[in-house]
């Protein structure tokens, strides 16, 4: 079932003020444990489902991933990710995960 609360203006405004929205991966409490579970990304093609602001996409490229595709249902999230990314090896697609 497709759900998209992030394009609700009130919800998005509140989400934008969260520490993880401002500070990125280092401000996300789960990031240290999650990072340890990731394999080496060098020369990998990465798919980030529910990419939000694109923090993980940019991290993957910083770890020499060959290419990254970030997918999110939210128009607002994809717009923010695109605004924050200048790397041509990262592509963002507004798409529901169920539609992949």
N, C-alpha and C positions, 0 to 999 in steps of 0.2 A: 504494500500500500504506500503510495507516494505521499510524503509529508514535507511541507516546506514552511516552517515557521520563521525562517530567517529573513524572508522578504517582507514580513510584517514590519512596518516602520518603527513601531514602539519596541518590539522585540529586538530588532537589529540595532537600534540606538543603545539599548541596554547591553547587548552582547558586545558592542564596540567598546564599551567602557571596562570590560573585564580585563584582568591582568594579562591573560593569555592573548587577548586581542591586541593589546598594546605592546607587550614584551616578547611575544613570540614563543618559540619552543622553550626557552629558558624559564619562562614564567608558567609553563604548564607542569603541574606537579607530577604527572605520569611520564614526562619526557626522559628523565635519566634511566628509568627501567626499560622503557620502550626502545631507546637508543641502543641499549645493550643487547636487545633481541634482534636487531637488524643485522643482516649479513653485509659483507662488503658490497658497496654499490658501484664500484669502479666498472665502467663499460657495460653497465646494466641498463635496460629499458624499464622504466619504473611507471607504474600506474597507481595514482593516489585517488582512491574513492572517497568522496566526501572531503575534498581538499580544502574547503573553507577559504581562508586568506592566502593559501599557498605556501605556508611555512615549511611543510614537509617536502614540497616540490623543490623549493629553493635549497633546502638542506641536502636533498639527494644530489642535486647538481654540484653543490659544494664538495660532495664526496666523489666527484667525477662520474656520476651516472651519465651514460651516453645521451639519453633523452628522458623526458618526464612528461606524462599526460596527467593533468589534474582534472577531476570530474566532480561537479557539484550541481545539485538541483537549483540552488539559489542564484538568481541573477545578481543580487547584491554581493554575495560572497565572491563570485567569479569576477565581478567588476573590481573589487578590492584586491584580489589576487593579481589581476592584470596590471592594476595601477602600481603594484609593488614589485613587479617583475620586468626586467629588461632582457633577460636571457632568451635568445631565440630557440634554444633547445628545450624550453618549457612551453607546452601548449595547454591551454585551459579550455574545457568544454562544459557548457551548461547543459546538463543531461541528468535525468534521474537514473540512479544505479540500476533500477529494474529495466531500463530501456537499453542497456548496453548489449 
